[in-house]
Amino acid sequence: MSIFGRKTTADSDAATSSVATAVAPELAALTGDYTIDPSHTTIGFVARHAMVTNVKGSFQEFEGSLHLDGTDPANSTASLDITMNSIETGSADRDGHLKSADFFRTDEFPTMTFRSTKAESLGGDDYRITGDLEILGTTKPISIDLEFNGTAKDPFGNERVGFEGKAEILRSDWGLTWNAALETGGVLVSDKIKLNFDISAIRNA
């Protein structure tokens, strides 16, 4: 059974049983508010470069929160604020270009935000969260597919939950249109960007 109490295939076979349809106490106990731990969370992205290779990057400064509902996933929420000047791709020159007026204009738009508007279970440990992503003052909806990785109590007594997530966006939807044509055809930077999330969140005291 999953964190949010959705029935698995085995549960469905026993759907007529009151035990099978009830939410397990240990799952319902996960309901609560959590803070995303930046030290053990990665928010990354991948862009195609020159049509032939991938450039990977991540954001080093962010804060976020989750509300998990172990009884009804539709009541779960997420929020995330990312500091755009914290972008890192392994190249100082490229990072500077991404912060410039050609891309993120970080002096004018220092933060990228995500606010969830819908959460749903896809079965098993798979979920989808839909929400509003704001970049450069433009807000567009995106959906993030998540896999629940489990729970743990660390040596310091923190109750943790873990998720891995992925999404794809077209950067041009947010006005990120800078590019350069290649002599061999195509463009320098792909419009499609892959987003990757590896999240560890700590239950609030």
C-alpha positions in Angstrom: 0.0 0.0 0.0 1.3 3.5 -0.8 1.9 6.4 1.5 -1.4 8.0 0.7 -3.5 4.9 1.3 -4.4 4.1 -2.3 -5.2 0.4 -2.8 -2.6 -1.7 -4.6 -3.5 -4.6 -6.9 -3.6 -6.9 -4.0 -5.9 -4.6 -2.2 -8.2 -4.4 -5.1 -8.6 -8.2 -5.1 -10.0 -7.9 -1.6 -12.1 -4.7 -2.3 -15.1 -6.2 -0.6 -13.2 -6.4 2.7 -13.5 -3.6 5.1 -9.8 -4.2 6.0 -8.7 -3.7 2.4 -10.6 -0.4 2.0 -9.4 1.1 5.3 -6.4 3.4 5.4 -3.6 1.7 7.4 -2.8 3.6 10.6 0.9 3.9 9.8 0.0 5.6 6.5 -2.5 8.0 8.0 0.2 8.8 10.6 2.3 10.4 7.9 -0.2 13.1 7.4 1.4 16.4 8.3 3.6 19.3 7.3 7.1 18.9 6.1 10.0 21.2 5.2 12.2 20.3 2.3 15.8 19.8 3.4 18.2 21.7 1.0 21.2 19.7 2.2 19.7 16.4 1.0 17.6 17.6 -1.9 18.6 18.2 -5.5 16.6 20.3 -8.0 18.2 19.8 -11.4 17.6 20.3 -15.1 18.9 19.0 -18.4 19.1 20.9 -21.7 20.3 19.6 -25.1 23.4 21.5 -26.3 24.3 21.8 -30.0 21.8 19.0 -30.8 24.3 16.3 -29.7 25.0 16.5 -26.0 23.2 17.2 -22.7 24.2 19.9 -20.3 23.1 19.3 -16.7 22.6 21.9 -14.0 21.1 22.5 -10.6 20.0 25.1 -8.2 21.9 25.4 -4.9 19.6 27.7 -2.9 15.9 27.0 -2.4 13.3 26.5 0.2 10.1 24.6 0.1 7.3 22.8 2.0 5.0 19.9 1.7 1.7 19.0 3.2 1.0 15.3 3.0 -2.5 13.8 3.5 -2.2 10.1 4.2 -5.9 9.6 3.8 -6.7 11.7 0.7 -3.8 12.6 -1.7 -6.0 15.3 -3.2 -5.5 17.3 -0.1 -1.7 17.2 -0.4 0.2 20.4 -1.4 3.7 21.6 -2.3 5.4 24.9 -2.6 9.0 25.8 -3.7 11.0 29.0 -4.0 14.3 28.8 -5.9 17.0 31.5 -5.9 18.0 32.0 -9.5 21.5 33.3 -8.8 22.3 29.9 -7.3 22.2 28.2 -10.7 25.2 25.9 -11.4 26.2 24.0 -14.5 29.9 23.4 -14.0 30.9 26.4 -16.1 31.2 29.9 -14.6 30.9 31.5 -18.0 27.7 29.6 -18.8 26.3 30.3 -15.4 26.9 34.0 -16.0 25.1 33.8 -19.3 22.1 32.1 -17.8 21.8 34.8 -15.2 22.0 37.6 -17.8 19.3 39.4 -19.9 19.5 36.6 -22.5 18.0 34.1 -20.1 16.8 34.5 -16.5 17.5 38.2 -15.8 18.2 37.4 -12.2 18.7 41.1 -11.2 15.0 41.7 -12.2 13.6 38.2 -11.4 15.6 36.7 -8.5 13.2 33.9 -7.7 11.4 31.1 -9.5 8.4 29.7 -7.7 6.1 26.6 -7.8 2.7 26.4 -6.1 0.7 23.2 -6.4 -2.9 23.3 -7.5 -3.7 19.5 -7.7 -2.3 16.2 -6.3 -3.3 12.7 -7.4 -2.3 9.1 -6.9 -1.4 7.1 -10.1 -1.3 3.8 -8.2 1.3 2.1 -6.1 4.1 4.6 -5.1 3.4 6.9 -8.1 1.9 10.3 -7.9 1.4 13.4 -9.9 1.4 17.0 -8.7 0.2 19.8 -10.9 0.8 23.5 -10.2 1.9 26.9 -11.3 5.5 27.6 -12.2 6.5 31.2 -12.4 9.6 32.3 -14.3 10.3 35.8 -15.5 7.0 37.0 -14.1 5.1 34.5 -16.3 3.0 31.7 -14.7 2.3 28.5 -16.6 1.0 25.1 -15.3 3.2 22.1 -15.2 2.8 18.5 -13.9 5.5 16.7 -12.0 5.4 12.9 -11.8 6.7 11.6 -8.4 7.8 8.3 -7.0 7.5 7.9 -3.2 10.9 6.5 -1.9 9.8 5.8 1.7 10.2 7.1 5.2 13.0 7.0 7.7 14.1 8.5 11.1 17.6 9.8 10.9 20.2 9.6 13.7 19.1 13.1 14.9 15.5 12.1 15.4 14.2 13.7 12.2 11.3 12.0 10.5 12.0 12.1 6.8 10.1 11.3 3.6 11.6 11.0 0.2 10.4 11.5 -3.4 11.9 11.4 -6.9 10.3 13.5 -9.5 10.5 14.5 -13.2 8.9 16.9 -15.6 9.4 18.4 -19.0 8.8 22.0 -20.1 9.3 24.2 -23.1 11.3 27.1 -22.0 9.8 29.3 -24.7 6.5 29.2 -22.8 8.1 31.4 -20.2 9.8 33.8 -22.7 13.2 32.0 -22.6 13.8 32.2 -26.3 17.5 33.1 -26.7 19.3 30.8 -29.2 21.9 30.6 -31.9 21.7 28.8 -35.2 24.2 26.1 -36.0 25.9 25.9 -39.4 25.0 22.2 -39.6 21.3 23.0 -38.9 19.4 23.2 -35.7 20.0 25.4 -32.7 22.5 25.7 -29.8 20.1 25.2 -26.9 17.0 23.0 -26.9 13.6 24.4 -26.2 12.6 21.3 -24.2 14.1 21.2 -20.7 13.9 18.2 -18.4 13.4 18.9 -14.7 14.6 16.4 -12.1 13.8 16.4 -8.4 15.3 14.3 -5.6 13.5 15.4 -2.4 14.1 14.8 1.2 11.7 16.5 3.6 11.6 16.6 7.4 8.4 16.6 9.4 7.8 19.8 11.2 8.0 19.7 15.0 
